[in-house]
Amino acid sequence: MGPAPRGMWPVPSETFSSEVAERSMETSLEQFELADQLGFDWVTLAEHHFAPMSLTPNPMVMAGALTQRVKHARIALLGANIPILNPVRVAEEFAMLDALTGGRVVAGMLRGTSNEYVTYATNPAESRERFEEALELIVKAWTEPQPFGWQGRFYEYRTISIWPRPTQKPHPPIYMSGSSPESGEFAARHHLSLGFAVTTLPLAAKASRYYREQAAGCGWEPTPDDVLYRLTVHVADTDEAAREDLLAAGGAERRAGFATSNRALDNAAASLGYYGRDVENQRGRLTPQSFEDRIALGQLLVGSPETVVQQIRAIRDAVGCGILDLIFQPVGRDKTLKSIELFGRKVLPCIREL
């Protein structure tokens, strides 16, 4: 599969290679299995569409494969993009995965990025209300022991009674995106956990404080594990080797075609002042001069195990997050596997003591 043309979405499938896709998926399963063996707490999947860097349009399918390879870590789907999906089907699939894993599923319920709404012809203006109604419906499907009907603004079902039901009681942990003040308010009202991705450290810190303030007003206090922060990472034996690996592989530029998709929609979202959107988080190609900026902004962990521990401590102190969701950078099979192994053996034990 060739690189996505810069700024193009959806990416034409004429360059698709079955062989490369199969190899990519097997490589992902190999990395997940290694992380599980090293004692990582979670492995995570996400949902995106129509781009070569996003080969999980249905993360439930990939999670089903993971249940046969990952035997100890939780499997977190971050997420299902529920405004564009059938919420009853989402509830059923999560419950099925929870049974397959013996209760190790984490349910990320997301609105999705701006291009997701185009994928399945969903009106972006309705996405928040669709999300809130769908989430309420999913939770009821998981917890209501008797068949029930549903007549809402966006969804209508004569009768619902899902089988299987979730193994975890009352239901799997739920995380939602904290990319706007409204999201923080909704999560606080419903005692949900919050996650931050594709953002900067100052914006995430501001959003985390607001979420905790709203939760206090609702009579409860989020724990550190109620706050998740996602960013990219690469670990090598030395700081110099880690940076050289990223520069040689092209770093963030490899995702440029996806990152700049639907620029008009992205700019419209940015203009609203949402926490996840500003000029800084749309930086492209990594350069030797940009490493310090990206690290300071909380967008990148890079260096030796000792250096990465220090960088994580700064993020923890700023955001109060108890969970890091890490995207290990693709720098070649062997170097990526070594990065995962170094993190698992030398970084993970240290950050568990923070």
C-alpha positions in Angstrom: 0.0 0.0 0.0 1.4 3.4 -1.0 1.3 6.5 1.2 -1.9 8.5 1.4 -1.7 11.6 -0.9 -1.3 14.6 1.4 -4.7 16.0 2.4 -6.7 13.3 0.6 -9.6 11.4 2.2 -10.9 9.0 1.4 -7.8 7.5 0.0 -8.3 5.7 -3.4 -8.0 1.9 -3.0 -6.1 1.4 -6.2 -2.8 1.1 -4.3 -4.2 -1.5 -1.9 -2.2 -4.7 -1.5 -3.7 -7.8 0.1 -0.3 -9.0 0.9 0.7 -5.8 2.8 -2.6 -5.7 4.6 -2.3 -9.3 5.8 1.3 -8.7 6.9 0.3 -5.5 8.7 -2.5 -7.2 10.7 -0.2 -10.1 11.6 2.4 -7.6 12.8 -0.2 -5.9 15.0 -1.2 -9.2 16.5 2.5 -10.0 17.2 3.0 -6.7 18.9 -0.2 -7.1 21.0 0.9 -10.6 22.1 4.3 -9.3 23.1 2.8 -6.5 25.2 0.6 -9.1 26.9 3.6 -11.3 27.7 5.5 -8.3 29.1 2.7 -7.4 31.6 1.1 -4.4 29.9 -2.3 -3.7 31.5 -4.2 -2.9 28.3 -3.9 -3.3 24.6 -6.1 -1.0 22.5 -7.9 -0.8 19.2 -9.6 2.1 17.5 -12.1 2.6 14.7 -11.3 4.6 11.5 -12.3 4.3 7.9 -11.1 4.7 4.3 -7.4 5.2 4.9 -4.3 2.9 4.7 -3.1 3.8 8.2 -6.5 2.7 9.6 -7.1 -1.0 8.9 -9.7 -1.5 11.7 -13.0 -0.2 10.3 -14.6 -2.7 12.7 -12.4 -2.9 15.8 -14.8 -5.6 17.2 -13.5 -8.0 14.6 -9.9 -7.4 15.5 -10.7 -7.6 19.2 -12.2 -11.1 18.5 -8.9 -12.2 17.1 -7.1 -10.6 20.0 -9.1 -12.7 22.5 -7.2 -15.7 21.1 -3.8 -14.2 21.5 -4.0 -11.8 24.5 -4.7 -13.8 27.6 -4.0 -11.5 30.5 -4.2 -7.8 29.5 -7.5 -5.9 29.1 -8.7 -5.3 25.6 -9.8 -1.7 25.2 -11.7 -0.6 22.2 -11.2 3.2 22.0 -13.5 3.1 20.5 -16.6 2.2 18.8 -17.8 5.4 17.1 -21.3 5.1 18.2 -23.1 8.0 16.4 -22.6 6.2 13.1 -23.4 2.7 14.4 -26.4 0.6 15.5 -26.2 1.0 19.4 -27.9 -2.3 20.1 -25.4 -4.1 17.9 -22.6 -2.3 19.7 -24.0 -3.5 23.1 -24.2 -7.0 21.8 -20.7 -7.1 20.4 -19.1 -5.6 23.6 -21.0 -8.2 25.7 -19.8 -11.0 23.4 -16.2 -9.8 23.7 -16.5 -9.5 27.5 -17.6 -13.1 27.6 -14.8 -14.3 25.3 -12.2 -12.5 27.5 -13.7 -13.5 30.9 -14.5 -9.8 31.7 -11.4 -8.0 30.3 -13.0 -5.6 27.9 -12.9 -1.8 28.2 -15.6 0.1 26.3 -14.5 3.3 24.7 -17.6 5.1 23.4 -16.5 7.9 21.0 -18.2 10.4 18.7 -15.4 9.9 16.1 -13.4 12.3 14.1 -15.0 14.7 11.6 -14.5 12.4 8.6 -16.3 9.5 10.4 -19.7 11.2 9.9 -19.1 11.3 6.1 -18.4 7.5 6.1 -21.9 6.5 7.0 -23.8 9.6 6.0 -24.4 10.9 9.6 -25.3 14.5 10.1 -22.4 16.1 12.1 -24.8 18.5 13.7 -26.6 15.6 15.3 -23.6 13.7 16.5 -23.5 14.8 20.1 -27.2 14.1 20.6 -26.9 10.8 18.8 -23.9 9.9 21.0 -25.7 10.7 24.2 -28.9 8.8 23.3 -26.9 5.8 22.0 -24.8 5.6 25.1 -27.8 5.6 27.4 -29.4 2.9 25.3 -26.2 0.7 25.3 -26.0 0.9 29.1 -29.6 0.0 29.5 -29.2 -3.0 27.2 -26.3 -4.2 29.4 -28.1 -3.7 32.7 -31.9 -4.2 32.2 -32.8 -7.8 33.0 -36.2 -7.7 31.3 -37.0 -7.1 27.6 -37.7 -3.4 27.0 -38.7 -1.1 24.1 -37.0 2.1 23.1 -38.5 5.1 21.4 -36.0 8.0 21.3 -35.3 10.9 18.9 -32.8 8.9 16.8 -33.4 5.2 17.7 -36.5 3.1 17.9 -36.7 -0.6 18.8 -39.8 -2.6 19.6 -38.0 -4.9 22.0 -34.4 -5.4 23.3 -33.0 -8.3 25.3 -29.4 -8.9 24.5 -27.6 -12.3 24.8 -24.9 -12.7 26.1 -24.9 -10.1 28.8 -21.5 -8.6 29.9 -19.4 -10.6 32.3 -18.4 -7.5 34.2 -21.1 -6.1 36.5 -22.9 -3.8 36.1 -21.0 -3.4 32.8 -17.5 -2.9 31.3 -15.7 0.3 32.2 -16.7 3.2 29.9 -14.3 5.8 28.6 -15.4 8.7 26.4 -13.4 11.5 24.7 -12.9 14.7 26.6 -12.3 16.9 23.5 -14.9 19.5 24.5 -16.3 21.1 27.7 -19.6 19.5 26.9 -18.0 16.1 27.0 -16.4 16.8 30.4 -19.8 17.8 31.7 -21.6 14.8 30.3 -18.9 12.4 31.7 -19.1 14.0 35.1 -22.9 13.8 35.2 -22.9 10.1 34.3 -19.8 9.0 36.3 -17.9 8.1 33.2 -14.1 8.0 32.6 -12.5 10.5 30.2 -9.8 10.2 27.6 -7.6 12.7 25.7 -6.0 12.1 22.3 -4.7 14.2 19.4 -4.2 17.1 21.8 -1.6 19.0 23.7 -0.6 18.8 27.3 -1.8 22.4 28.2 -5.2 21.7 26.6 -5.6 18.3 28.2 -4.6 19.7 31.6 -7.3 22.4 31.3 -9.9 19.8 30.2 -8.9 17.5 33.1 -9.3 20.2 35.7 -12.7 21.1 34.2 -13.9 17.5 34.3 -12.8 17.1 38.0 -14.6 20.4 38.9 -17.8 19.2 37.2 -17.5 15.8 38.9 -17.1 17.5 42.3 -20.3 19.4 41.6 -22.0 16.1 40.9 -20.8 14.7 44.2 -18.0 12.4 43.2 -14.2 12.5 42.7 -12.6 10.8 39.6 -9.6 8.6 40.4 -6.4 8.9 38.3 -7.5 5.8 36.4 -10.6 7.7 35.3 -8.3 9.9 33.1 -6.6 8.5 30.1 -4.0 10.2 27.9 -3.0 8.9 24.5 0.3 9.8 22.7 3.0 8.2 20.6 6.2 6.6 21.9 9.5 5.2 20.8 12.1 3.8 23.2 15.6 2.7 22.4 18.8 2.1 24.4 19.8 5.8 24.3 18.1 9.1 23.6 20.2 9.5 20.4 19.3 6.1 19.0 15.5 6.7 19.7 15.5 10.0 17.9 17.6 8.7 15.0 15.1 5.8 14.6 12.1 8.2 14.4 13.8 10.6 12.0 14.9 7.7 9.7 11.3 6.3 9.6 9.7 9.7 8.8 8.0 10.0 12.2 4.7 11.8 12.3 4.8 12.5 8.5 3.7 8.9 7.9 0.2 9.9 9.1 0.0 13.2 7.3 -2.6 12.0 4.8 -4.9 10.9 7.6 -4.2 13.9 9.9 -5.1 16.4 7.2 -8.2 14.6 6.0 -11.3 16.8 5.6 -9.4 20.0 6.5 -12.4 22.2 6.2 -14.2 20.1 8.9 -11.1 20.0 11.0 -10.7 23.8 10.9 -14.3 24.2 11.7 -13.9 22.1 14.8 -10.7 24.0 15.8 -12.5 27.3 15.5 -14.9 26.2 18.3 -12.1 26.2 20.8 -12.5 22.5 21.7 -9.7 21.1 23.9 -8.5 18.7 21.3 -8.0 21.2 18.5 -5.4 23.8 18.1 -2.6 24.7 15.6 0.0 22.9 17.8 -1.6 19.4 17.5 -1.6 19.6 13.7 2.2 19.6 13.4 3.5 17.3 10.6 7.0 16.1 9.9 9.4 15.5 12.7 12.7 17.4 12.5 15.6 17.4 15.0 14.4 20.9 16.1 10.8 19.7 16.7 11.5 17.0 19.2 11.7 19.2 22.3 8.5 21.0 21.3 6.6 17.8 20.7 7.8 16.4 24.0 6.9 19.6 25.9 3.5 19.6 24.3 2.9 16.0 25.5 2.6 14.6 22.0 5.6 12.4 22.1 7.6 10.1 24.4 11.0 9.4 22.9 14.4 8.4 24.4 16.0 5.9 26.6 13.9 4.1 29.3 15.1 6.6 31.9 14.3 9.6 29.8 10.8 8.3 29.0 10.0 7.7 32.7 10.8 11.4 33.3 8.6 12.5 30.4 5.7 10.4 31.7 6.1 11.9 35.2 5.6 15.4 33.7 2.5 14.3 31.9 1.1 12.6 35.0 1.7 15.7 37.1 0.1 18.0 34.5 -3.0 16.0 33.6 -3.5 13.7 36.7 -3.9 10.7 34.4 -3.5 7.2 35.7 -3.6 5.6 32.3 -1.4 6.2 29.3 -2.6 4.8 25.9 0.6 4.4 23.9 1.0 4.3 20.1 4.3 2.6 19.4 5.8 4.2 16.3 6.4 2.0 13.3 10.1 2.1 12.8 10.6 -1.3 11.3 9.5 -4.7 12.8 12.6 -5.4 15.0 13.0 -1.9 16.3 9.3 -1.5 17.2 9.3 -4.9 19.0 12.5 -3.8 20.9 10.7 -0.5 21.8 7.8 -2.4 23.2 10.1 -4.8 25.1 12.2 -1.9 26.6 9.1 -0.2 27.7 7.6 -3.3 29.3 10.8 -4.3 31.1 12.3 -1.0 32.1 9.7 1.7 32.0 6.5 -0.1 33.1 7.9 -1.1 36.5 9.0 2.4 37.2 5.8 4.2 36.3 3.7 1.8 38.4 5.5 3.3 41.4 4.7 6.9 40.4 
